[in-house]
Amino acid sequence: MGGGIREGGKSWASDRDDESKRAYESDKAESITGYQGKPRVFISFHMNDEAQVNLLRHQARNSENLEFTDYSVKEPFDEKWKTNCALRIEQSSIVIVAIGPDTYSRPAVLWEIEKAHEMGKPVIGMRLYSERNHRIPEPMLRHNDKVVPWSHDVLQSELDKLKGGS
C-alpha cells in the first residue's frame, strides 16, 4: 500500500499521482492485460518500506535499464482505499510486491496480492534487501509467484516477458 501523510496534510506521493493520471490517460485505450511502451506497475508494499519503494520509483523514471509507469495507490488507508486499489490493480500490467521484513504479515499487502490474482494479474515479488531472506507473503507462496532480487536487469526482464506475451 502506498502513501502516507506528511506534515501539513499533503500526501508524500501526491506529486507522483499526477504522473500516474497522465500515464493512464495516454494509454487507457490499450488492453488491460497487455501494454505498448512502458508497463503499468502496481507496487504493493508495507509503509515501513516506503523509502526503498520510492527509490525504485525514482530508478524507473531515471534509468535506461528499468522502465515502468507506477500505478500504485498513494493515498492513505481509508474507506476508499480498497476501491482505489482494485481500480489501479485492474489498470496495471503487473503487481510487484516489495518484500521487506514485515511484508508477509501486512493485511493490505495480502489483500492486494489476492485481488491481483482474482483479476488474473501477474504477481512477482522483489526482495528489497537482496542479502536478506525475508518471509514471502502466503498468497504468493500459494500461487507460486516468482520472487526476484532487487536488480534492474532481472526486474526489466520480467517486465519484458509480459510485453512479449510469455
Beta strands, then each sheet from edge to edge (+ up, - down):
strand 1: 40-44
strand 2: 69-70
strand 3: 94-99
strand 4: 123-127
strand 5: 146-149
sheet 1: 2+ 1+ 3+ 4+ 5+
end
